[in-house]
Amino acid sequence: MSGFLAVLVVVLIFIVIFQIAKASEYVSVLKGEKKAREQSNRINGFLLIAFLVLGLIGVYYCNDLLKGKILGESASVQGEGVDTLIYVTLAITGIVFVITQILLFWFAFKYQEKEGRKAFYFPHNNKLEVIWTVIPAIALTVLVAFGLKHWFQLTSDAPKDAQVVEVTGKQFNWIFRYPGKDGQLGRRDFKDIDPGAGNELGMDWNDPLNKDDFMPTEVHLVVGKPVKFIIGSRDVIHDVGLPHFRMKMDAVPGIPTTLWFTPKYTTKQMKEKTGNADFTYEISCDQMCGSGHYSMRGVIVVETQEEFDAWAAKQKSTYSLTHADTAAPAGAPKADSTQKVVAAVTK
């Protein structure tokens, strides 16, 4: 009901404005063009002031209504710095926005056409040009510098004890891979990709490190423990979007990218904090990648170390699933220190 009344009020306002405009046309016929123009300017001036006041009230109301309700608090330690940078940017641009809009509408009202008033033009003013060029340049440089600081931190080398998760995008879903007990991911070769045989990533079965890697349908992370995402794509460019953690990274075919962060809250804790029993962390594709882009979504579960260990113990290696007719190795293969974790290599 309240929504209907709001729409009705807006419609009535437009009708009033339309009628005022029509009345102005009739006045112009009766009083002459000059007087009609002056009257029209006065009406427009008052409408500009009304729009300014109502607009600023609307901006404040929307900010107060939606503040902290879109994504809420950052769910990662590194995301706190990103949120701070966003708030600083909004504060600076918000102050500039309010000042410039007030001046714009007030000047349009105060300096409207009047008898005996003549417009004065500034064809050139070095002082003004320096001011409105240098000050924004300095402010933007500072913001960019802080942005680069956070970017270099998120894309730098992850802590040595960081959890490793490989994320590969394909139209239109995500493929996740975890290292087994050896803690290292095996080699991959795009030439070995065979979805029909269960080898979605082209894992090289001659590499012993691949024997215990497993590929779950959802991501499980440990709260308070750094996690490194090794990101790639099997077809077109995708983008790993982690809105709750304030992270985002392109998934590019043939070019592995990385980012790392530390989750702050478990999924259970976030359900309590948000009051939403159905809350889930999500991984989305933030790059238009085709007709099924809208459906490219994955689930992330953040839990305690004990819960993660219990979950990981139940996972079966991709090798054992694709070689059911072959005896699985009794234990995890011994890690080869010469191997490096990579997202894609060629033979």
ZAZADO-702868 format. One line per 3 residues: for each residue y, x, z of N, C-alpha, C. Coordinates in steps of 0.05 Angstrom, whole numbers. Layout:
N
Y:X:Z:Y:X:Z:Y:X:Z ~ ...
end
This chain:
347
-24:17:0:0:0:0:25:17:0 ~ 25:38:17:48:56:18:53:70:-8 ~ 31:77:-22:34:90:-48:46:72:-68
39:46:-68:51:26:-86:81:23:-81 ~ 88:23:-55:117:20:-49:133:44:-58 ~ 121:68:-56:134:92:-64:139:91:-94
119:83:-110:122:81:-139:143:60:-145 ~ 143:38:-131:163:17:-136:191:27:-131 ~ 195:42:-109:222:53:-103:231:72:-126
213:89:-135:220:107:-157:228:92:-182 ~ 213:71:-189:219:54:-212:247:41:-209 ~ 252:31:-185:278:18:-180:301:38:-183
297:62:-174:318:83:-176:324:89:-206 ~ 303:91:-222:307:96:-250:321:72:-264 ~ 315:48:-255:329:24:-266:358:25:-259
365:32:-234:393:34:-226:408:55:-242 ~ 395:78:-246:408:99:-261:412:90:-290 ~ 393:77:-301:395:67:-329:418:47:-331
420:29:-312:442:9:-312:469:22:-310 ~ 470:43:-293:496:58:-290:503:71:-316 ~ 484:82:-330:489:95:-356:499:74:-376
487:51:-376:495:30:-395:524:21:-388 ~ 529:18:-363:556:10:-354:577:30:-363 ~ 570:56:-362:588:77:-370:594:74:-400
575:67:-416:580:63:-444:600:40:-449 ~ 597:19:-435:615:-4:-438:644:4:-429 ~ 645:20:-408:671:29:-398:685:46:-419
669:63:-432:681:81:-453:693:65:-476 ~ 682:42:-481:692:25:-503:719:12:-494 ~ 720:4:-468:743:-10:-458:766:8:-451
761:31:-440:782:49:-429:788:72:-448 ~ 772:77:-467:777:100:-484:759:123:-477 ~ 755:142:-495:736:163:-492:742:182:-469
767:190:-465:775:209:-444:770:198:-416 ~ 780:175:-411:776:163:-384:746:158:-379 ~ 732:149:-400:704:144:-397:689:170:-390
697:192:-403:684:217:-398:689:227:-369 ~ 714:223:-360:720:231:-332:704:215:-312 ~ 702:189:-317:687:172:-299:657:180:-300
647:185:-324:619:194:-327:614:220:-312 ~ 634:238:-313:631:263:-299:630:259:-268 ~ 646:241:-258:646:235:-230:619:223:-221
610:205:-237:583:193:-231:561:214:-231 ~ 562:231:-252:541:252:-254:544:272:-231 ~ 569:277:-223:573:296:-200:561:286:-175
565:260:-169:553:248:-144:523:247:-147 ~ 513:241:-170:484:241:-174:472:269:-170 ~ 486:289:-179:476:317:-175:475:324:-145
495:316:-130:495:321:-101:472:306:-88 ~ 468:281:-96:446:265:-85:419:277:-91 ~ 416:287:-116:391:299:-124:387:325:-109
408:340:-104:406:365:-88:396:360:-60 ~ 408:340:-47:401:334:-19:372:324:-18 ~ 366:304:-35:339:293:-35:318:314:-43
325:331:-62:307:352:-71:300:372:-49 ~ 321:380:-34:316:400:-13:300:387:10 ~ 306:361:15:290:347:36:261:345:26
257:339:1:230:337:-10:215:364:-8 ~ 229:386:-15:216:412:-13:208:418:15 ~ 226:413:35:219:418:63:196:400:72
196:375:64:175:357:72:148:365:61 ~ 147:373:36:122:381:23:112:407:37 ~ 130:425:42:122:450:56:111:445:83
124:427:98:115:421:125:89:406:125 ~ 85:389:104:61:372:102:37:389:94 ~ 40:408:76:18:422:64:14:450:75
32:460:92:30:487:102:4:491:117 ~ -11:511:109:-37:518:122:-59:499:116 ~ -55:479:98:-76:459:93:-90:462:66
-80:480:50:-92:484:23:-117:502:26 ~ -113:526:36:-136:544:40:-139:552:69 ~ -119:547:86:-121:554:114:-119:584:118
-128:592:141:-126:621:149:-145:638:132 ~ -137:662:126:-154:680:111:-180:685:126 ~ -203:685:112:-229:688:124:-238:717:122
-221:735:113:-228:764:112:-206:780:125 ~ -213:803:135:-193:821:148:-172:830:128 ~ -181:838:104:-163:848:84:-145:825:73
-155:801:74:-139:778:64:-115:772:81 ~ -114:782:107:-91:778:124:-67:791:112 ~ -70:816:101:-48:830:88:-38:815:63
-57:804:49:-50:789:25:-33:764:32 ~ -42:750:53:-27:727:63:2:735:71 ~ 4:757:86:30:767:94:48:772:70
37:785:50:52:791:25:61:765:12 ~ 44:745:12:51:719:0:74:706:15 ~ 72:707:42:93:695:58:120:709:55
119:736:53:144:751:49:156:744:22 ~ 139:742:1:148:735:-25:161:707:-26 ~ 147:688:-13:157:661:-12:184:660:4
186:676:25:211:676:41:234:686:24 ~ 230:709:10:251:720:-7:259:702:-29 ~ 239:693:-44:245:675:-67:255:648:-58
245:639:-34:255:613:-24:284:614:-16 ~ 293:636:-4:321:638:4:338:639:-21 ~ 330:655:-41:345:657:-66:346:629:-80
323:616:-80:322:589:-92:341:570:-80 ~ 342:568:-53:359:549:-39:388:556:-45 ~ 395:581:-42:424:589:-47:433:583:-75
417:591:-95:425:587:-123:426:557:-130 ~ 407:541:-120:408:513:-126:431:498:-113 ~ 438:506:-89:461:494:-76:486:501:-91
489:526:-99:513:535:-114:514:520:-141 ~ 491:518:-154:490:506:-181:499:477:-180 ~ 488:461:-161:495:433:-160:523:428:-148
531:445:-129:557:442:-117:579:449:-136 ~ 575:470:-152:595:478:-172:598:457:-193 ~ 575:445:-201:576:424:-221:592:400:-211
591:394:-185:606:372:-173:635:380:-169 ~ 640:403:-156:667:410:-149:685:416:-173 ~ 674:429:-193:690:438:-215:686:420:-240
683:395:-236:680:376:-258:708:373:-272 ~ 707:363:-296:731:360:-311:752:342:-297 ~ 777:352:-295:799:337:-283:824:343:-299
843:325:-296:869:328:-309:883:354:-300 ~ 891:371:-318:905:395:-311:888:419:-304 ~ 862:415:-302:844:437:-296:834:450:-321
834:476:-322:825:491:-345:803:510:-337 ~ 782:511:-354:759:528:-348:767:558:-352 ~ 756:575:-334:761:604:-336:734:617:-341
733:634:-361:708:647:-370:708:677:-362 ~ 684:686:-354:680:715:-349:664:727:-372 ~ 677:737:-392:662:748:-415:647:774:-407
658:788:-387:644:813:-379:654:821:-351 ~ 635:829:-334:642:838:-307:621:858:-298 ~ 627:884:-298:608:904:-291:597:901:-263
615:895:-244:607:892:-216:586:871:-212 ~ 592:847:-223:573:825:-221:546:832:-234 ~ 547:844:-257:522:850:-271:506:871:-256
519:890:-244:504:910:-227:491:897:-203 ~ 506:878:-191:496:865:-167:471:848:-173 ~ 472:831:-194:450:814:-200:427:828:-215
431:853:-222:410:869:-234:396:887:-214 ~ 412:901:-198:402:921:-179:387:908:-156 ~ 399:888:-144:387:875:-120:360:863:-127
357:847:-148:330:837:-154:311:859:-161 ~ 321:880:-175:303:902:-182:292:916:-157 ~ 309:920:-137:300:933:-112:280:915:-98
286:889:-96:268:870:-82:241:869:-96 ~ 240:867:-122:215:866:-137:200:892:-135 ~ 214:915:-135:200:941:-132:186:943:-105
199:933:-84:187:934:-57:162:916:-57 ~ 164:892:-68:141:873:-68:118:885:-85 ~ 124:897:-108:103:909:-124:90:932:-110
106:948:-95:95:971:-81:75:961:-59 ~ 82:940:-44:64:930:-24:39:917:-37 ~ 43:904:-60:21:893:-75:1:914:-84
12:936:-94:-6:958:-103:-21:970:-80 ~ -7:971:-57:-21:982:-33:-46:966:-26 ~ -43:940:-26:-66:923:-20:-87:925:-42
-78:926:-67:-97:928:-90:-114:954:-88 ~ -100:976:-82:-115:1002:-80:-134:1002:-57 ~ -127:987:-36:-145:986:-13:-170:970:-20
-167:947:-33:-190:930:-40:-208:942:-61 ~ -197:959:-78:-213:971:-99:-221:1000:-93 ~ -214:1010:-70:-222:1037:-62:-251:1038:-54
-261:1062:-47:-288:1065:-38:-293:1049:-13 ~ -314:1034:-12:-321:1018:11:-332:1036:33 ~ -331:1027:58:-343:1043:80:-373:1049:74
-383:1071:84:-411:1079:78:-431:1058:88 ~ -424:1044:110:-443:1025:120:-440:997:108 ~ -424:995:86:-419:969:74:-444:957:61
-446:931:64:-467:916:50:-461:916:20 ~ -482:917:3:-478:918:-26:-490:893:-38 ~ -474:880:-55:-483:857:-69:-473:859:-98
-491:856:-117:-484:857:-145:-480:828:-155 ~ -457:824:-168:-450:797:-178:-446:799:-208 ~ -463:785:-223:-461:785:-253:-455:757:-263
-435:754:-279:-429:728:-290:-441:724:-317 ~ -449:699:-323:-459:692:-349:-452:662:-353 ~ -449:654:-377:-443:626:-382:-467:608:-375
-466:591:-354:-443:586:-337:-452:586:-308 ~ -460:609:-298:-468:612:-270:-467:641:-263 ~ -472:646:-237:-471:673:-226:-500:683:-220
-504:709:-224:-530:721:-218:-525:741:-196 ~ -539:739:-174:-535:757:-151:-559:775:-147 ~ -554:800:-140:-576:818:-135:-570:835:-110
-591:838:-93:-589:854:-69:-608:877:-70 ~ -601:900:-59:-620:922:-56:-640:915:-34 ~ -664:925:-37:-685:921:-16:-681:939:7
-703:947:20:-702:963:44:-692:991:38 ~ -694:1000:13:-684:1027:7:-654:1028:6 ~ -641:1005:5:-611:1004:6:-598:1012:-20
-614:1014:-42:-602:1022:-68:-611:1003:-90 ~ -593:997:-108:-600:981:-131:-612:998:-153 ~ -632:986:-166:-645:1001:-188:-628:1000:-214
-638:1016:-233:-624:1018:-259:-627:992:-275 ~ -606:988:-292:-607:965:-310:-601:975:-338 ~ -612:960:-358:-606:965:-386:-605:939:-400
-582:934:-414:-579:908:-427:-600:903:-448 ~ -612:924:-458:-634:921:-478:-659:908:-466 ~ -661:910:-440:-685:899:-426:-681:870:-416
-658:859:-422:-653:832:-413:-673:813:-427 ~ -687:798:-411:-707:779:-421:-709:755:-402 ~ -692:735:-405:-693:712:-387:-720:698:-387
-733:698:-409:-759:685:-410:-780:698:-393 ~ -777:724:-388:-795:738:-371:-784:742:-343 ~ -762:728:-337:-750:730:-310:-733:754:-306
-727:769:-327:-710:793:-324:-682:786:-334 ~ -667:772:-318:-640:763:-325:-620:786:-328 ~ -625:808:-314:-605:830:-314:-614:854:-329
-638:854:-340:-647:878:-355:-655:901:-335 ~ -668:894:-314:-677:914:-294:-698:931:-306 ~ -696:957:-302:-715:976:-312:-738:979:-293
-761:967:-300:-784:967:-282:-796:995:-278 ~ -789:1014:-294:-798:1042:-290:-783:1056:-268 ~ -762:1044:-259:-747:1056:-237:-757:1044:-211
-768:1061:-193:-780:1051:-168:-759:1037:-150 ~ -734:1042:-154:-714:1029:-137:-712:999:-143 ~ -721:991:-167:-720:963:-174:-742:947:-161
-763:960:-151:-786:946:-142:-781:927:-118 ~ -760:933:-102:-755:916:-79:-729:901:-80 ~ -714:904:-103:-690:888:-106:-696:858:-109
-680:841:-97:-685:813:-100:-660:798:-109 ~ -664:775:-121:-642:760:-133:-642:731:-122 ~ -627:726:-101:-626:699:-89:-607:681:-106
-607:656:-98:-590:636:-113:-563:633:-99 ~ -559:645:-76:-534:644:-62:-529:670:-48 ~ -504:675:-42:-496:701:-29:-496:697:1
-509:716:15:-508:716:45:-495:742:54 ~ -475:739:71:-459:761:81:-461:762:112 ~ -456:785:123:-456:788:152:-428:788:163
-422:772:182:-395:770:193:-388:797:207 ~ -363:806:202:-354:831:214:-364:856:201 ~ -379:854:180:-390:877:166:-378:879:138
-368:902:130:-357:905:103:-378:899:82 ~ -369:887:60:-387:882:38:-374:891:12 ~ -389:904:-5:-380:914:-30:-392:898:-53
-376:886:-69:-385:871:-93:-384:890:-117 ~ -406:893:-131:-407:907:-156:-408:885:-178 ~ -388:883:-194:-383:860:-211:-386:867:-240
-399:850:-255:-402:853:-284:-406:827:-298 ~ -410:828:-324:-415:803:-339:-436:808:-360 ~ -451:788:-367:-472:790:-386:-464:780:-414
-440:767:-416:-432:757:-442:-402:760:-446 ~ -386:740:-436:-357:741:-440:-343:749:-413 ~ -317:751:-414:-302:758:-390:-302:734:-371
-310:739:-346:-308:720:-325:-290:731:-303 ~ -288:717:-281:-271:727:-259:-282:718:-233 ~ -289:736:-215:-299:729:-189:-276:720:-172
-275:695:-165:-254:684:-148:-265:678:-120 ~ -253:689:-100:-261:685:-72:-237:675:-56 ~ -229:650:-60:-204:640:-49:-202:641:-19
-224:636:-5:-222:637:24:-219:665:35 ~ -228:685:20:-225:713:28:-201:726:15 ~ -186:711:-2:-162:721:-16:-169:743:-35
-192:743:-48:-201:763:-66:-204:752:-94 ~ -201:770:-114:-204:762:-142:-208:788:-158 ~ -228:787:-176:-234:810:-193:-247:802:-219
-238:814:-241:-250:808:-267:-278:818:-269 ~ -295:802:-283:-322:810:-290:-322:815:-320 ~ -324:841:-328:-320:849:-356:-347:860:-367
-355:851:-390:-380:861:-402:-378:891:-406 ~ -398:906:-396:-400:935:-400:-382:952:-383 ~ -365:939:-366:-346:955:-349:-349:945:-321
-365:958:-304:-368:949:-276:-342:951:-261 ~ -336:931:-245:-313:931:-227:-323:927:-199 ~ -307:934:-180:-315:932:-152:-292:922:-134
-299:910:-112:-280:904:-91:-295:902:-65 ~ -282:906:-43:-296:903:-17:-277:890:3 ~ -290:876:22:-275:862:44:-293:858:67
-282:849:89:-297:845:114:-294:816:123 ~ -315:799:122:-313:771:131:-306:769:161 ~ -289:750:167:-281:747:195:-296:725:210
-303:704:196:-315:681:209:-341:673:194 ~ -361:665:210:-385:654:198:-379:627:186 ~ -398:617:170:-395:591:158:-394:570:180
-410:573:201:-410:554:223:-383:553:237 ~ -371:577:241:-345:578:254:-324:565:237 ~ -325:568:211:-306:556:193:-309:526:193
-333:516:196:-337:487:197:-323:476:222 ~ -324:491:244:-311:482:269:-280:484:266 ~ -271:507:254:-242:511:251:-229:491:233
-243:483:212:-231:465:192:-237:436:199 ~ -257:431:217:-265:404:223:-280:391:201 ~ -290:407:182:-304:397:159:-333:405:161
-351:386:166:-379:392:169:-392:401:143 ~ -379:395:120:-390:403:94:-377:428:83 ~ -362:442:100:-348:466:90:-368:487:80
-361:500:57:-376:523:47:-357:543:34 ~ -362:568:38:-348:589:23:-358:587:-6 ~ -340:592:-24:-349:590:-52:-340:614:-68
-355:620:-89:-347:640:-109:-344:624:-135 ~ -320:625:-146:-314:610:-170:-307:629:-193 ~ -307:618:-217:-298:634:-240:-269:627:-245
-251:646:-243:-223:642:-246:-212:650:-273 ~ -230:653:-292:-223:660:-320:-236:640:-339 ~ -220:627:-355:-231:607:-374:-252:621:-391
-277:612:-390:-299:626:-403:-315:608:-422 ~ -306:584:-427:-321:566:-445:-322:538:-435 ~ -337:521:-448:-337:493:-443:-348:486:-415
-366:503:-404:-377:498:-378:-364:513:-356 ~ -340:523:-361:-325:539:-341:-322:524:-314 ~ -317:498:-315:-312:482:-291:-335:482:-272
-360:486:-282:-384:484:-266:-393:511:-255 ~ -378:533:-262:-387:560:-254:-379:565:-225 ~ -396:558:-207:-390:560:-179:-415:569:-163
-411:586:-144:-433:595:-127:-426:591:-98 ~ -446:592:-81:-443:588:-52:-446:614:-37 ~ -429:619:-18:-430:642:0:-435:633:28
-454:645:41:-460:639:69:-454:664:86 ~ -436:661:105:-430:682:124:-444:676:150 ~ -459:696:160:-475:691:184:-477:716:201
-491:715:223:-494:738:241:-515:757:229 ~ -516:781:240:-535:801:229:-563:791:233 ~ -569:779:256:-596:769:261:-604:747:240
-586:729:235:-592:708:216:-595:720:188 ~ -579:740:181:-582:752:154:-609:766:152 ~ -616:781:173:-642:796:172:-665:776:168
-664:754:182:-685:734:180:-686:722:151 ~ -663:717:140:-661:707:112:-672:727:92 ~ -663:752:95:-671:773:76:-701:778:77
-713:776:101:-742:780:104:-758:760:89 ~ -747:736:83:-761:715:69:-758:718:39 ~ -740:735:29:-736:738:1:-758:754:-13
-766:746:-36:-786:760:-51:-772:777:-73 ~ -782:801:-77:-770:818:-97:-774:806:-125 ~ -754:812:-142:-755:803:-169:-779:814:-184
-786:839:-177:-810:852:-189:-835:837:-183 ~ -838:829:-158:-863:815:-150:-864:787:-163 ~ -841:775:-168:-841:748:-180:-847:750:-210
-838:772:-223:-842:775:-252:-868:789:-258 ~ -881:800:-238:-907:814:-242:-927:803:-223 ~ -930:777:-224:-948:764:-205:-977:773:-209
-984:782:-233:-1011:790:-239:-1015:820:-232 ~ -994:832:-222:-997:861:-214:-994:862:-184 ~ -1010:879:-171:-1008:882:-142:-981:893:-134
-968:880:-115:-942:889:-106:-946:914:-89 ~ -926:931:-88:-928:955:-72:-930:948:-43 ~ -945:964:-28:-950:958:0:-924:960:16
-908:980:10:-883:983:25:-860:987:6 ~ -836:989:17:-813:993:1:-813:1021:-11 ~ -806:1025:-36:-806:1051:-49:-786:1070:-36
-792:1094:-36:-774:1114:-24:-750:1118:-41 ~ -727:1118:-29:-702:1120:-44:-699:1147:-56 ~ -690:1149:-80:-684:1174:-94:-654:1180:-91
-648:1201:-76:-620:1207:-70:-604:1214:-95 ~ -617:1219:-117:-602:1226:-142:-593:1202:-157 ~ -604:1178:-149:-596:1153:-163:-570:1143:-152
-554:1132:-169:-529:1120:-161:-529:1090:-168 ~ -516:1075:-152:-514:1047:-158:-495:1042:-181 ~ -505:1030:-202:-489:1024:-225:-495:995:-234
-477:984:-249:-481:956:-258:-494:955:-285 ~ -490:975:-302:-502:974:-328:-502:1002:-340 ~ -525:1010:-351:-527:1036:-364:-543:1033:-389
-542:1052:-406:-559:1051:-430:-579:1073:-428 ~ -602:1069:-441:-623:1089:-441:-614:1113:-457
end
